[in-house]
Amino acid sequence: MTDFEYLSTTKHEQIAIVTIDRQKKLNALNDLLLKELEQVFAVLSEDDQLQGVILTGQGDKAFVAGADIKELVDLDMQTGRRGSEQGQRVFSLIEEFPKPVLAAINGYALGGGCELALACHLRIASTNAKFGFPEVSLGIIPGFGGTVRLSRLIGLGRAVEMVLTGDMISADRAEHFGLVSAVVELEDLLTESKNFLGRITRHSPLAVQKAIQSLYFAYDSRTVEALNMENDLFGQLSGSGDMKEGISAFLEKRKPMFKGD
Ligand code: CAA
């Protein structure tokens, strides 16, 4: 794996654990870190054996405390727009990643950090995690997809409240909002995240991939187009090795051994 300044990557039973490591700045996303995130997902997409990704932050204080505020100082209309486009591009790459990506949120997830978590398919938080969108206090708005993805996940009313007040919410409140699937002790976060992903990776990798594709396509489409896409994807899976294995295993009362073909 390529050497990164602000990222480390380990692999655990076909799950890649990507750790954002810029602790002194609470893992804030500077330009290089965004580029490295883009690069690491490009590299991971070439790993056919990979079954999922856990994205987390180094340390016990922050997942990601937002975009690097120091780099925002000199923005003008053009560079500001380009910066927003860059962040959105990287986060969309994560959202479109064909294997499940889970954010293990180990502390502050603010602004761009919360937007990063939103771009992942799944989120689990530690009890000390805090979520918020402080952008309006800086004279800006969330620019890495936050105003788009937040309301889709937790509803417009709550999203408006979070973005306009800029107030932070606790992990428990985030769970109540449906922003995260579970809240666990910090020392258990990685183990619980692996267990959570394990509930997905025991299934057909091909079916999981198509399910992600169908769910996200449907969210952005008219019903008729979404249903048509579901037909296509269901058709693509029919007769696949994974489908034959899944159905044989059920009929033979044994555990399936999926190959992802
Ligand atoms: N950008 C740059 N540096 C940051 C940062 C950020 N988003 N968040 C924290 N840091 C730095 C601090 O400047 C500090 O650096 P120094 O030691 O060199 O002074 C270091 O990280 C530690 O932070 P604090 O001393 O502030 O730690 P704290 O415990 O007192 O406070 C905090 C923690 C409440 C999270 C506070 O750091 C904070 O409010 N951070 C900014 C959060 C924020 O506004 N995020 C949104 C950024 S804008 C954005 O993300 C736009 C977008 O949508 C694209």
Residues whose N, C-alpha, C, O or C-beta is under 5 A from the ligand:
A	BS01	CAA	K24 K25 L26 A28 A65 G66 A67 D68 I69 K70 Y108 L110 G111 G112 P134 I141 P142 G143 F144
